[in-house]
Amino acid sequence: MGTPHANSSEYLIYQLIQPICIVSAIEILPYKARFQAGMPIYAPMLVTVTVSYDEKCKGGWKSRPYVIQNLDGILFFKSFLYFIF
């Protein structure tokens, strides 16, 4: 669910269950409101990827912020490779 303010921070957390994981890319598909006139796309304004082995993001890796264009299609991030043990 979105927020009423465009500059609010929202996040998703995925927990990987295997003892060893390799994160080599992330894909994001922006929401397309097909029920609204003109079918607007609601892509994030900015994306930062953080990969860590604990919830406080200690000992992990954080990407630079990516500015996102509001386009229809999959956003593909592959400029990193991180191992989780």
Secondary structure, DSSP 8 states (H G I E B T S, - for coil): ---SSTT----------SSSEEE--EEE--EE-TTSTT--EE--SEE--EE-SSTT-TT-EE---EE----SS-EEE-S--EEE-
